[in-house]
Amino acid sequence: MTTTAIRAFFDGYARAFTALDAAAICAHYQFPVQILSEDTGYVFRDRAEMLADMTGFVAFYDKVDFAAARIERFSYQPLSKAFG
């Protein structure tokens, strides 16, 4: 995966998040998917399962007057030659 493709993924995700569009957020993934952060992880078997979770996720941000998602700094560390 190229740096350009990775950046495009996150730019599109930020646009979907800013729009609080759960369906558009889910459209960024192929299923099943595992999403990891430094302290937790999520597994979604299919789009419907993720959409149910993302609907609550965007509702939370709507209630707290969320304004916009943006990437202020972009960098990544390749996992391996095979996985970019």
C-alpha positions in Angstrom: 0.0 0.0 0.0 1.4 3.4 -1.0 1.7 6.5 1.2 -0.8 8.2 -1.1 -3.3 5.3 -0.7 -2.9 5.4 3.1 -3.4 9.2 3.2 -6.4 8.9 0.9 -8.0 6.4 3.3 -7.6 8.7 6.3 -8.6 11.8 4.4 -11.8 10.1 3.4 -12.4 8.8 6.9 -12.0 12.3 8.3 -14.6 13.6 5.8 -17.0 10.9 6.7 -16.4 11.5 10.4 -16.8 15.3 10.0 -20.2 14.6 8.3 -21.0 12.2 11.2 -22.0 9.7 8.4 -21.8 6.2 9.9 -22.5 4.5 6.6 -19.6 6.5 4.9 -17.3 5.5 7.8 -18.2 1.9 7.3 -17.6 2.2 3.5 -13.9 2.5 4.2 -13.5 -1.1 5.4 -13.7 -4.6 4.0 -15.2 -7.2 6.2 -14.5 -9.0 8.4 -12.2 -6.3 9.9 -10.2 -5.8 13.1 -9.4 -2.3 14.2 -6.8 -1.8 16.9 -5.7 1.2 19.0 -3.0 1.3 21.7 -5.4 0.2 24.4 -8.3 -1.6 22.8 -9.5 -3.5 19.7 -12.7 -4.1 17.8 -13.8 -6.9 15.4 -16.7 -6.5 13.0 -17.8 -9.6 11.1 -19.9 -7.6 8.6 -21.0 -4.1 7.6 -24.3 -4.3 9.5 -22.4 -5.1 12.8 -20.0 -2.1 12.3 -22.9 0.2 11.2 -24.7 -0.6 14.5 -21.6 0.4 16.5 -20.8 3.5 14.4 -24.3 4.8 14.7 -23.8 5.1 18.4 -20.3 6.5 17.8 -21.5 9.4 15.6 -24.5 10.0 17.9 -22.0 10.6 20.8 -20.0 13.2 18.8 -23.2 14.9 17.6 -24.3 15.4 21.2 -21.0 17.0 22.2 -21.1 19.6 19.3 -18.2 18.0 17.5 -17.0 20.3 14.7 -14.6 18.5 12.4 -12.0 15.8 12.1 -8.7 16.6 10.5 -5.3 15.1 10.1 -2.7 17.6 11.4 0.3 15.3 11.1 0.5 12.2 8.9 3.2 9.5 9.2 3.2 5.8 9.3 5.5 2.9 10.0 5.4 0.0 7.6 4.8 -3.3 9.2 6.8 -5.3 6.7 7.8 -5.3 3.0 4.7 -7.4 2.4 2.2 -5.2 4.2 3.8 -1.8 3.4 
